[in-house]
Amino acid sequence: MTARWISARQLRQFGMLGMNCRNVDFINRYNRRSLYPLVDNKLKTKLLAQQYAVPMPGLQFVVREQHEIGHIEQQLVDRDSFVLKPAKGSGGKGILVVTGREGDDYIKSSGARIGIADIRRHMSNILAGLYSLGGATDVVIIEDLIAFDDIFAGYSHEGVPDIRIVVFRGYPVMAMLRLATHASDGKANLHQGAVGVGLALENGRCLHAVQFGRPVSVHPDTGLTLSEIRVPAWREMLVLAAKCHDMTGLGYIGTDLVLDKHLGPQLLELNARPGLAIQIANGRGLLPRLRHAEKLPDSRKWPADQRVDYVMRHFRDSDEPVS
Amino acid sequence: MNRKLTFFSVLILLALSGILTAVLRHLETGVPFLPGQERLVWLVEARIDFSATGGPVTASLSLPDEQLPGFSLFEEQAASPGYGFSILTTGDGRRAQWTRRSATGTQSLYYSAQLVETEESSVPGLEPEVVDYPVVWDDASELAAQGVLFRATELSSNPESLARELIRLLGNPAADQNTALLLSGDISRAELLMILLGRAGIPAQSVMGLYLEDARRRQELTPMVDVYSEGEWILFNPETGETGVPPNLLLWHRGGVSVLDVTGGRGSRVSFSMIRQSVPAAQLAEASDTDSIFAEIGVHRLPIEEQSMFKLLLLLPLGAVVVVFMRIIVGLRTAGTFMPVLISLAFLQTSLLPGLISFVSVVGIGLVLRGYLSRLNLLMVSRLATLIILVIFLISALSVIGYQMGYSTGMTITFFPMIIIAWTIERMSILWEEEGPFEVLAQGGGSLFVAVVAYLLMQSSLLKHLSFNFPELNLVLLALILAMGQYTGYKLTELRRFRAMDDLM
């Protein structure tokens, strides 16, 4: 039986990072305000990623003005699958995934069919700023659909399994795999009911898994055992995440990565205010590693490879040898 | 570490200077820290507006006597740059006189008086004197007046009952042609009553009274009639026939001559603002502290119109502290950062329960309407504008319904900031679609909870008294807010959020 409360003293023992501490000691101190647009605007992130050779899903086109929506079907005519998202959206809001077409209908990732009118409405909502921070006007990004690696087949219900890695001063400090469930409605947000799987930094193996803040051992929809999960191309993923710091200059970021069947690890988006739930999924607090990383050489001295090597050696979660 | 030290010493300095200033003000002016040990003082401000024609200007305003039923005059000032000012005591009572060689354009003259509430109700009256108004009436009116007087005299026994009968007859002109004829001219009931009493040989004088209500602006004088009956003056309200001086009525003007005379100006009018204050008995006793620095820099020096606004404004920091505490230390989620403070300010005007009911019902109905709007496929800006108009309709409808049902509180709903309500509905609706009704309840409930806590603090008489009389105490609140801005400990809600850590280890 889970206790109803936990004492602040215990949390401190676990080294749990609280919201206030995150904001004052890490976000305010290490993230320069002027750099925020680089991550809050996904279009800017994409252009920046191209410069730094960080792989991201390919950009198809951008819709900037309301009048372009009137004849949008011409631009969509020979695209079978695409992802439509607001450039300034947050928390996965306003993302529409089209996986196929049948006649005039578009098929969403959930299997539901929508018409071109729905797509138009969605686009005009995005342009008007419905999903953007503070309601500012926005642009629509249409990008390639990721071909998900089959390795996660059966682990995610409807939605996208993505990997969140928190990177501090260029050092990956904690990672988790987020699996959509029926309860989370295909979304990968933990507070909406997605399963969070903590990953060992040295090899990408499952450490713990939680749903709704409670430990789970199998996926609630598919029944597959979560402890067998091991993310492939792990080192490549960590290096990709570490590079995001070099690219943006932000000290404390959450990187969301996915594994493409053909293209390997891809950066999906960055977050300048990553959430705290990753600690519950890992069953450990962030603070000890953050304090440790504060004393390490900065990214100009150590390139991403070297930082990842250090992390895989020192931030170990199990006794298994480094892979 | 060093930076933290300076930061906190600045905070302590801020808080200390606030407390020290308050203590000094207390010692210097004698304003007590606790409400209660004090007398109620009304600050009444008369404002004369007229447009000067370019020549010499003389404005003369009748002033209240120093001893009045229920009040005594404590202090008076006049503020009118460029004008000579003096207070004259004439046979007709006290008058304020402003003079200037030449003036053009719109002129505003101010006179303000502080009046202390007293128990004294009887006041030495003037010598009774029968005033015979010179009126030129045509024969028909003359006959009508005689007819009315005759009827009233028949039905009465003394001057008091005669006056009462006359008021009753004048109050019902439809029943009697005579009174209908007399009132058809450009004459007020008070004037007519004075004339008729004069005809009957009964000493009477016209009185202009001012009803005192806290934080009112642009008030007018109410005409009354004093009737001398069997050795005492009895005040009549010619509209209602009530006798005696109501407790909140200030007798501004008694006697024959006019309230306001302006020569050299056109379109003159006088209006009154008032505010109720608590002033310590000690301060009333020694009225000599006016040149103290604290009296000079206090909010009390502002015109009364502004003071009543500051009464509310100085409470805002308190609400801000509550929001900061609830969000940083407790970890409550609210819809919109400072929306709860605006709601609680509105509660101050509406009082808690009616305010809560009307707010919840407006937002609730708004959410239902917003549900239909989302089907219309509108652009967001126009959807929001539609929502604002719907909210205005909704509030008007609720006010009308409330008024018809006899709740005047229905009207007070207009105190809610309309745009904020519309925006709240929009945000709540999106929240509902994206995160489900639970999140709407959590954030809406959180906002209301914070608003209620802020309201309860803001309406406590102690905190009201402190914030208005010791504005420097807000520095302490500022220090508190700054200190909480540096708090890096866990929020109360995180102790629950992270409870699963217990099992994982």
Contacts between the chains, C-beta under 8 A, distances in Angstrom:
chain1	res1	chain2	res2	distance
A	2	B	499	5.9
A	2	B	500	6.2
A	2	B	502	6.9
A	2	B	503	5.9
A	3	B	499	5.6
A	3	B	502	5.4
A	4	B	496	7.0
A	4	B	499	6.7
A	5	B	495	5.2
A	5	B	496	5.7
A	5	B	499	6.1
A	6	B	495	5.5
A	6	B	496	7.6
A	6	B	498	5.9
A	6	B	499	4.5
A	6	B	501	6.2
A	6	B	502	5.4
A	7	B	495	7.0
A	8	B	489	6.9
A	8	B	490	5.1
A	8	B	495	6.3
A	10	B	501	7.4
A	10	B	502	7.1
A	11	B	490	5.8
A	11	B	494	7.4
A	11	B	495	7.1
A	11	B	498	5.9
A	11	B	501	7.0
A	14	B	501	5.4
A	14	B	505	6.9
A	16	B	490	7.5
A	16	B	494	7.9
A	16	B	498	5.6
A	16	B	501	6.7
A	18	B	488	7.2
A	18	B	489	6.6
A	18	B	490	4.2
A	18	B	491	6.3
A	18	B	494	5.3
A	19	B	331	7.2
A	19	B	491	6.0
A	19	B	494	6.6
A	20	B	328	6.1
A	20	B	487	5.4
A	20	B	488	5.2
A	20	B	489	6.5
A	20	B	490	7.5
A	20	B	491	6.5
A	21	B	488	4.0
A	21	B	489	7.3
A	21	B	490	8.0
A	24	B	485	8.0
A	24	B	486	6.4
A	24	B	487	7.7
A	24	B	488	5.0
A	25	B	488	5.8
A	66	B	379	7.6
A	93	B	434	6.3
A	121	B	377	5.1
A	124	B	377	7.9
A	124	B	379	6.1
A	125	B	380	6.9
A	128	B	379	5.0
A	128	B	380	3.7
A	128	B	381	6.5
A	129	B	380	6.2
A	130	B	380	5.4
A	130	B	430	7.0
A	135	B	380	7.2
A	192	B	435	7.3
A	208	B	504	5.8
A	210	B	500	6.3
A	210	B	504	7.9
A	213	B	497	6.9
A	213	B	499	7.2
A	213	B	500	4.5
A	214	B	500	5.8
A	214	B	503	7.8
A	215	B	500	6.8
A	215	B	503	5.9
A	215	B	504	6.2
A	279	B	498	7.3
A	279	B	501	7.7
A	280	B	498	6.5
A	280	B	500	5.6
A	280	B	501	6.7
A	280	B	504	7.6
A	283	B	501	7.0
A	283	B	504	3.6
A	283	B	505	6.7
A	285	B	501	8.0
